[in-house]
């Protein structure tokens, strides 16, 4: 793993203003070139982020740790009848929380059947929703695929037994989160804290984009 | 200590003639150690998932020096055999030549949830041809497991699977439920 700086964010505003980019964009490298050495990324549980860093697929200059931010690990029933789940709530907590178990059993089941007990005790819901796809070409340093700035999607013509069969033009990745499936079914929305302090609420089904969609275009 | 000294101490001949019995009563192999294993499986013909319920492993191993450790070794061999019978698969990309699942996330193997009841029976057949009549038992505990599981799958679904691992897709293909792919 490459050397990097570590910043313990103490507030949402500090994290949002840290200059962090998305892991997705930090993983893009020109053909024949190196992945960005200058990116700043945020870390929740770190399950996926550190895997990517160990594989050399992500080489950030700075990692902003969110675990020190108070209040992000709570599940709150709100007065309008909705339930607000903090981004840092652990999958293990989601799986055993009485409110989630009673009102959103499919979410509790999805979170509780994810990965292994060790991972569920560290992985957060926020990190789970933002993890990168598990496509083995995307995860392989030997394959500079279209999703990482390369020319081709190796899944086409390659071994694509675990890949998408719908809407896969140009890239056949599948989002790996089981909890996301339950949340989309329940009509959940995500609230994003933006660098300028503004908040943005997006229905989860619109938060996830098809591989061919450029959110900045 | 030299062999002849051990033989003198043990009051026996250097060639173990007094101990070694060819075609002995309980021997599983005539001139070497032997083993036999039995597997009980459940095959879900809708999903193709094979679940190994129980394995009985009978192992001939000369004089058991540490029976507890020996049973543990046999259990380990059974687990390893089960793992490559059902899960382990080295997937190579046919265009780039790179292994696609060279990490513990993508390379599937048996875990605690796939572990069957394992019953180990040791035959004390003292023909180890060593100063102690003991055999080494590393790989032998592993050899019979995958064939035993494959036989049990055949017994369960009536179709032979001739390739490992016996994945759900391979089972469904053998049953004619899905095409074999390219």
Interface residues (C-beta under 8 A of the other chain):
Chain A: X51 X55 X134 X136 X137 X139 X140 X142 X143 X154 X157 X158 X159 X161
Chain B: X91 X93 X94 X95 X96 X98 X100 X101 X103 X105 X106 X169
